[in-house]
Amino acid sequence: MINRLLGKTLLGVLAAGALAPLAQAADAPTLNTGSTAWMVTATVLVLFMCLPGLALFYGGLVRAKNMLSLFTQCFGIAGLVGVLWVIYGYSMVVDSTGMVEGQVTFNSFVGGLSRAFLAGMTPDSLVGDIPEGVFVTFQMTFAIITPALIAGAFAERMKFSAALWFMALWFTLVYAPVAHMVWGGSGALMHNWGVLDFAGGTAVHINAGVAALAACLILGKRKGYQNAPMPAHNLSLTMTGAAMLWVGWFGFNIGSGGGLNGTSGIVMLNTQLGACAGILGWMFTEWFKVGKPSALGLASGALAGLVGITPACAYVGVGGALAIGLLCGVFCYLSVTVLKRRFGYDDSLDVFGLHGIGGMIGAVLTGVFCVPSLGGLVEGVSMGAQVVAQIKGVLLTTVYCFAISWIILKVINAVIGLRADESVEDMGLDLAEHNESAYNH
């Protein structure tokens, strides 16, 4: 029963773009030790992206008095979401009960709870040709890093208790339903629409970026923002964290194939090209605008290109990967400078500018460059129809995520308050909330 259920889920996921190499194994599952070894490695790489990669990237960008608060939030989110994933999150994403190909039902939006507490999983349970335990843990790392990304938007001013409440509710009400709509299989909403998202442009990057925008709008600006200097306290740590994210991204993207085959090489190459082109796009735009390329700019450009190529990496050729990376580098730079300044919101570490904008650009351009006439790898689709499907996916994710995130934040603010006191902000969250300091002189 368990393998039949998961086989059905995987075939739907295949159509949505996430575990493509597992189609043949879904009919007659047999353990593949090579794929299993790779997926164990990919799982570790994605965890490495969050801890220590994202924590170092974010931690170096804030002031020294808030360095440890970013690490604390990343560890706290990992513990909280990891447990919730096993209790009900996995089931909400993969349970295909009540779903019918091409029809919209309640379960097109969210999976059921028949797999709560991993019910039915045994040492012999397979998802495709890998152990289900490996698959569960790999998907858990996605569920962990997505809310952790949001923390950069409210850095230096949200209470730790409020952050944990927000992450728990956001994971439950936003991440799990959106992930199900994209990857839930036959009958899931975005699957029905034909949305292509190989490794998380919608469920991860747009989701996190839009929630980040809602959070920084409700919280308001940091005390002294735009009046007092708030430079990154250690760009060396930030650059190190960015490099770790780049390395880990290969586990993120190639691992979304669920195994190893010819497509894995395309995904790896496109991932690398997206990062490289993103660096050039950001670097030359910044050079032209301000006269000097910055180290932080080059790191940010790499991440922008990686965000953009994530949904497209298995569907486009090298020309598409270069174009997506380059355009994401250019427009993400403009979003964190021109757009943020024009609208005046304080997205502390530019989560919306990088992940939200980059995810949207990458998702839409997936529909452009996936067609064979432009070197794409998806047969039998027209550019116009696919772009429309991609835009529908982007709009649904954006509107749903923003609305529910806004409601969650408002409720938490009314019950326990979101923002740290001014005295806490002055002292720094490290000492005030955790009684620790990153640097003891």
C-alpha positions as CSV (number, residue, x, y, z in Angstrom):
1,M,0.0,0.0,0.0
2,I,2.7,2.4,1.0
3,N,4.7,1.9,-2.2
4,R,1.6,2.1,-4.4
5,L,0.6,5.4,-2.7
6,L,4.0,6.9,-3.0
7,G,4.3,5.7,-6.6
8,K,1.2,7.6,-7.5
9,T,2.4,10.7,-5.8
10,L,5.8,10.5,-7.6
11,L,4.2,10.2,-11.0
12,G,2.3,13.4,-10.3
13,V,5.4,15.0,-9.0
14,L,7.1,14.0,-12.2
15,A,4.5,15.9,-14.2
16,A,5.0,18.9,-12.0
17,G,8.7,18.7,-12.6
18,A,10.2,17.5,-9.3
19,L,11.4,13.9,-9.2
20,A,11.7,13.2,-13.0
21,P,14.2,10.3,-13.0
22,L,11.9,8.2,-10.8
23,A,9.2,7.5,-13.3
24,Q,10.3,4.1,-14.4
25,A,11.1,3.0,-10.8
26,A,7.6,4.0,-9.7
27,D,6.1,1.0,-11.4
28,A,8.4,-1.7,-9.9
29,P,10.4,-0.2,-7.1
30,T,13.8,-1.7,-6.5
31,L,16.4,-0.1,-4.2
32,N,19.2,1.6,-6.1
33,T,22.2,2.0,-3.9
34,G,23.8,4.6,-6.2
35,S,20.8,6.9,-6.2
36,T,20.4,6.3,-2.5
37,A,24.0,7.3,-1.8
38,W,23.6,10.5,-3.9
39,M,20.3,11.5,-2.2
40,V,21.9,11.0,1.3
41,T,24.7,13.4,0.1
42,A,22.2,15.8,-1.4
43,T,20.3,15.9,1.8
44,V,23.4,16.8,3.8
45,L,24.3,19.5,1.2
46,V,20.9,21.2,1.6
47,L,21.2,21.1,5.3
48,F,24.7,22.6,4.9
49,M,23.0,25.5,2.9
50,C,21.1,26.5,6.0
51,L,23.5,25.5,8.7
52,P,26.1,27.0,8.4
53,G,25.7,28.6,5.0
54,L,22.6,30.8,5.4
55,A,23.4,31.5,9.1
56,L,26.9,32.8,8.1
57,F,25.6,34.8,5.1
58,Y,23.0,36.5,7.2
59,G,25.0,36.8,10.4
60,G,27.9,38.6,8.7
61,L,25.5,41.2,7.2
62,V,23.9,42.4,10.5
63,R,25.6,44.4,13.2
64,A,27.8,42.5,15.6
65,K,25.3,42.8,18.4
66,N,22.8,40.7,16.4
67,M,25.1,38.1,14.9
68,L,24.1,35.2,17.2
69,S,20.4,36.0,16.9
70,L,20.5,34.8,13.2
71,F,22.3,31.6,14.2
72,T,19.8,31.1,17.0
73,Q,16.8,31.6,14.7
74,C,18.3,29.2,12.1
75,F,18.9,26.5,14.7
76,G,15.5,27.1,16.3
77,I,13.7,26.9,12.9
78,A,15.6,23.7,12.1
79,G,14.5,22.0,15.3
80,L,10.9,23.2,15.2
81,V,10.2,22.6,11.5
82,G,12.0,19.3,11.5
83,V,9.7,17.9,14.2
84,L,6.5,19.4,12.6
85,W,7.5,17.9,9.3
86,V,7.4,14.4,10.7
87,I,4.3,15.0,12.7
88,Y,2.1,16.3,9.9
89,G,4.1,18.4,7.3
90,Y,5.2,15.5,5.2
91,S,1.7,14.1,5.0
92,M,0.2,17.5,4.1
93,V,2.6,17.7,1.1
94,V,2.6,14.1,-0.3
95,D,-0.8,12.6,0.7
96,S,-2.8,12.3,-2.6
97,T,-6.0,11.0,-1.1
98,G,-9.1,12.6,-2.8
99,M,-7.1,13.9,-5.7
100,V,-8.2,13.3,-9.3
101,E,-6.1,14.2,-12.4
102,G,-7.5,17.4,-13.9
103,Q,-10.1,18.0,-11.2
104,V,-10.1,20.6,-8.5
105,T,-11.0,19.3,-5.0
106,F,-10.1,20.4,-1.5
107,N,-7.1,18.1,-1.7
108,S,-5.8,19.9,-4.8
109,F,-4.8,22.6,-2.3
110,V,-3.5,20.6,0.6
111,G,-2.8,16.9,1.3
112,G,-4.5,14.9,4.0
113,L,-3.1,13.5,7.3
114,S,-3.1,9.8,6.4
115,R,0.8,9.9,6.6
116,A,1.0,11.8,9.9
117,F,3.9,10.6,12.1
118,L,5.1,8.8,8.9
119,A,2.4,6.2,9.3
120,G,3.0,3.1,7.2
121,M,6.8,3.8,6.7
122,T,9.0,0.7,7.1
123,P,12.7,0.1,6.5
124,D,11.6,-1.4,3.1
125,S,9.4,1.5,2.0
126,L,10.7,3.1,-1.2
127,V,10.0,6.3,-3.0
128,G,11.0,5.5,-6.5
129,D,14.3,3.6,-6.0
130,I,15.4,5.3,-2.7
131,P,14.4,4.5,0.9
132,E,11.5,6.6,2.0
133,G,13.4,7.7,5.1
134,V,16.0,9.4,2.8
135,F,13.2,11.1,0.8
136,V,11.5,12.3,3.9
137,T,14.7,13.8,5.3
138,F,15.7,15.4,1.9
139,Q,12.3,17.1,1.7
140,M,12.6,18.1,5.4
141,T,15.7,20.1,4.6
142,F,13.6,22.1,2.0
143,A,11.0,22.7,4.6
144,I,13.7,24.0,7.1
145,I,15.6,26.3,4.8
146,T,12.5,28.0,3.3
147,P,11.2,29.7,6.5
148,A,14.8,30.3,7.6
149,L,15.2,32.5,4.5
150,I,12.5,34.8,5.8
151,A,14.4,35.6,8.9
152,G,16.7,37.9,7.0
153,A,13.8,40.3,6.4
154,F,13.0,40.9,10.0
155,A,16.6,40.6,11.3
156,E,17.6,42.8,14.3
157,R,14.1,43.5,15.4
158,M,11.7,40.6,15.8
159,K,11.4,38.8,19.2
160,F,12.7,35.2,19.2
161,S,9.4,33.9,20.6
162,A,7.4,35.7,17.9
163,A,9.7,34.3,15.2
164,L,9.2,30.7,16.4
165,W,5.4,31.2,16.5
166,F,5.4,32.7,13.0
167,M,7.6,30.0,11.5
168,A,5.4,27.2,13.0
169,L,2.2,28.7,11.7
170,W,3.7,29.8,8.4
171,F,5.1,26.3,7.7
172,T,1.7,24.8,8.4
173,L,-0.6,27.3,6.6
174,V,1.7,28.4,3.7
175,Y,4.7,26.2,3.0
176,A,3.0,22.8,3.2
177,P,-0.1,23.8,1.1
178,V,2.0,25.6,-1.6
179,A,4.5,22.7,-1.8
180,H,1.5,20.3,-2.2
181,M,0.0,22.4,-4.9
182,V,3.2,22.3,-6.9
183,W,4.5,18.8,-6.1
184,G,1.5,16.9,-4.8
185,G,1.0,14.9,-7.9
186,S,-2.0,14.3,-10.2
187,G,-4.9,16.5,-9.2
188,A,-2.7,19.1,-7.3
189,L,-3.7,22.6,-8.4
190,M,-0.5,23.8,-10.0
191,H,0.1,20.3,-11.5
192,N,-3.3,20.7,-13.2
193,W,-2.2,24.0,-14.6
194,G,0.9,22.5,-16.0
195,V,3.3,24.7,-13.9
196,L,7.0,23.8,-14.3
197,D,9.0,24.1,-11.1
198,F,11.8,21.6,-10.8
199,A,13.3,22.5,-7.4
200,G,11.3,25.2,-5.7
201,G,11.0,28.6,-7.5
202,T,7.4,28.9,-6.2
203,A,7.3,26.8,-3.0
204,V,10.7,28.0,-1.7
205,H,11.9,31.3,-3.2
206,I,8.7,33.2,-4.1
207,N,7.1,31.9,-1.0
208,A,9.9,33.0,1.3
209,G,10.4,36.4,-0.5
210,V,6.7,37.4,-0.4
211,A,6.4,36.4,3.3
212,A,9.6,38.4,4.0
213,L,7.9,41.5,2.4
214,A,4.8,41.1,4.5
215,A,7.0,40.7,7.7
216,C,9.1,43.8,7.1
217,L,6.0,45.9,6.2
218,I,4.2,44.9,9.4
219,L,7.2,45.2,11.7
220,G,8.3,48.6,10.3
221,K,11.8,49.8,10.0
222,R,14.7,49.2,12.3
223,K,15.4,51.9,14.8
224,G,17.6,54.5,13.1
225,Y,17.2,53.0,9.6
226,Q,18.3,55.5,6.9
227,N,19.5,57.8,9.7
228,A,22.2,55.8,11.4
229,P,24.8,53.7,9.6
230,M,24.1,50.0,9.7
231,P,27.0,48.4,7.9
232,A,27.6,44.7,7.7
233,H,29.9,43.8,10.6
234,N,31.8,41.0,8.9
235,L,31.7,40.6,5.1
236,S,34.2,37.8,5.2
237,L,31.7,35.7,7.0
238,T,29.0,36.7,4.5
239,M,31.2,35.8,1.6
240,T,32.0,32.4,3.2
241,G,28.3,31.8,3.8
242,A,27.5,32.7,0.2
243,A,30.1,30.2,-1.1
244,M,28.6,27.5,1.1
245,L,25.2,28.3,-0.3
246,W,26.5,28.0,-3.8
247,V,28.1,24.6,-3.1
248,G,25.0,23.4,-1.3
249,W,22.7,24.4,-4.2
250,F,23.9,21.5,-6.2
251,G,22.3,19.2,-3.7
252,F,19.2,21.4,-3.8
253,N,18.8,21.3,-7.5
254,I,20.3,18.0,-8.6
255,G,18.8,16.2,-5.6
256,S,15.3,17.3,-6.7
257,G,15.7,14.7,-9.5
258,G,15.6,12.0,-6.8
259,G,18.5,10.0,-8.3
260,L,21.2,10.2,-11.0
261,N,20.7,10.0,-14.8
262,G,21.5,12.1,-17.9
263,T,19.3,14.9,-16.7
264,S,21.5,15.3,-13.6
265,G,24.4,16.6,-15.8
266,I,22.1,19.2,-17.4
267,V,20.8,20.3,-14.0
268,M,24.3,20.6,-12.6
269,L,25.6,22.6,-15.6
270,N,22.6,24.9,-15.6
271,T,22.9,25.5,-11.9
272,Q,26.5,26.5,-12.3
273,L,25.8,28.7,-15.3
274,G,23.0,30.4,-13.5
275,A,25.3,31.4,-10.7
276,C,28.1,32.5,-13.0
277,A,25.8,34.6,-15.2
278,G,24.2,36.1,-12.1
279,I,27.5,37.3,-10.9
280,L,28.2,39.1,-14.2
281,G,24.7,40.6,-14.3
282,W,24.9,42.1,-10.8
283,M,28.6,43.1,-11.1
284,F,28.3,45.0,-14.3
285,T,25.0,46.7,-13.3
286,E,26.6,47.8,-10.0
287,W,29.8,48.9,-11.7
288,F,27.8,51.0,-14.2
289,K,25.5,52.5,-11.5
290,V,28.0,53.3,-8.7
291,G,31.4,53.1,-10.4
292,K,32.7,50.2,-8.3
293,P,31.8,46.5,-8.1
294,S,31.5,45.2,-4.5
295,A,32.3,41.9,-2.9
296,L,28.8,41.7,-1.5
297,G,27.4,42.4,-4.9
298,L,29.3,39.5,-6.5
299,A,28.0,37.1,-3.8
300,S,24.5,38.5,-4.1
301,G,24.7,38.1,-7.9
302,A,25.6,34.4,-7.6
303,L,22.6,33.8,-5.3
304,A,20.3,35.8,-7.5
305,G,21.3,33.6,-10.5
306,L,20.9,30.4,-8.4
307,V,17.4,31.5,-7.3
308,G,16.4,32.2,-10.9
309,I,17.7,28.9,-12.3
310,T,16.1,26.8,-9.6
311,P,12.7,26.2,-11.2
312,A,14.2,26.0,-14.7
313,C,17.3,23.9,-14.3
314,A,16.0,20.6,-15.8
315,Y,13.9,22.3,-18.5
316,V,16.2,24.8,-20.3
317,G,19.4,24.6,-22.3
318,V,22.6,26.4,-21.6
319,G,21.4,29.5,-23.4
320,G,18.3,29.7,-21.2
321,A,20.4,29.2,-18.1
322,L,22.8,32.1,-19.1
323,A,19.9,34.4,-19.9
324,I,18.0,33.6,-16.7
325,G,21.1,34.1,-14.5
326,L,22.1,37.3,-16.2
327,L,18.6,38.9,-16.0
328,C,18.2,37.8,-12.4
329,G,21.5,39.4,-11.5
330,V,20.5,42.7,-13.2
331,F,16.9,42.9,-11.9
332,C,17.7,41.7,-8.4
333,Y,20.3,44.4,-8.1
334,L,17.7,47.0,-9.2
335,S,15.2,45.6,-6.8
336,V,17.4,45.8,-3.7
337,T,18.5,49.4,-4.6
338,V,16.0,51.3,-6.7
339,L,12.8,49.4,-5.7
340,K,13.5,49.2,-2.0
341,R,14.5,52.8,-1.8
342,R,11.4,54.0,-3.8
343,F,8.9,52.2,-1.6
344,G,10.9,52.7,1.6
345,Y,10.5,49.3,3.3
346,D,13.2,47.9,5.5
347,D,13.9,44.4,4.2
348,S,17.0,44.0,6.3
349,L,18.9,41.5,4.3
350,D,17.0,41.8,1.0
351,V,15.1,38.6,1.1
352,F,12.3,39.9,-1.1
353,G,14.7,41.5,-3.5
354,L,16.8,38.3,-4.0
355,H,14.4,35.4,-3.5
356,G,11.0,37.0,-4.3
357,I,12.0,38.9,-7.4
358,G,14.6,36.3,-8.5
359,G,12.1,33.5,-8.0
360,M,9.4,35.3,-10.0
361,I,11.8,36.1,-12.9
362,G,13.1,32.5,-13.0
363,A,9.6,31.0,-12.8
364,V,8.3,33.1,-15.7
365,L,11.4,32.7,-17.9
366,T,11.2,28.9,-17.4
367,G,8.1,29.1,-19.6
368,V,10.1,31.1,-22.2
369,F,13.3,29.0,-22.4
370,C,11.8,25.5,-21.9
371,V,10.6,25.3,-25.5
372,P,12.9,23.4,-28.0
373,S,13.1,26.3,-30.4
374,L,15.1,28.2,-27.7
375,G,17.2,25.1,-26.7
376,G,14.7,23.9,-24.1
377,L,14.1,20.3,-23.2
378,V,10.3,20.2,-22.8
379,E,8.5,18.8,-25.9
380,G,5.0,19.5,-26.9
381,V,4.5,22.8,-25.2
382,S,3.9,26.3,-26.7
383,M,5.8,29.2,-25.2
384,G,2.6,31.3,-24.8
385,A,0.6,28.6,-23.0
386,Q,3.5,27.7,-20.7
387,V,4.3,31.3,-19.8
388,V,0.6,31.8,-18.9
389,A,0.8,28.7,-16.7
390,Q,4.0,30.0,-15.1
391,I,2.4,33.4,-14.4
392,K,-0.6,31.8,-12.9
393,G,1.6,29.8,-10.5
394,V,3.5,33.0,-9.6
395,L,0.4,35.0,-8.9
396,L,-1.3,32.2,-6.9
397,T,1.8,31.8,-4.7
398,T,2.3,35.6,-4.3
399,V,-1.3,36.4,-3.4
400,Y,-1.9,33.4,-1.1
401,C,1.4,33.7,0.7
402,F,1.1,37.4,1.2
403,A,-2.4,37.2,2.5
404,I,-1.9,34.3,4.9
405,S,1.5,35.6,6.1
406,W,-0.1,39.0,6.8
407,I,-2.9,37.4,8.8
408,I,-0.5,35.2,10.8
409,L,1.7,38.2,11.6
410,K,-1.2,40.4,12.7
411,V,-2.6,37.6,15.0
412,I,0.8,37.1,16.6
413,N,1.3,40.8,17.0
414,A,-2.1,41.1,18.8
415,V,-1.4,38.1,21.1
416,I,2.3,38.4,22.1
417,G,3.7,41.2,20.0
418,L,6.2,40.9,17.2
419,R,8.8,43.5,17.8
420,A,11.5,43.7,20.4
421,D,11.5,46.6,22.7
422,E,13.5,49.7,21.8
423,S,15.9,49.0,24.7
424,V,16.4,45.4,23.3
425,E,17.0,46.8,19.9
426,D,19.6,49.2,21.3
427,M,21.4,46.5,23.3
428,G,21.2,44.0,20.5
429,L,19.2,40.7,20.4
430,D,22.2,38.6,21.2
431,L,22.6,39.9,24.8
432,A,19.0,41.0,25.4
433,E,17.3,37.8,24.2
434,H,19.9,35.1,24.5
435,N,22.4,36.5,27.1
436,E,25.3,35.8,24.8
437,S,27.7,37.7,22.6
438,A,29.3,36.7,19.4
439,Y,32.5,38.5,20.3
440,N,33.9,38.7,23.8
441,H,36.7,41.4,24.0
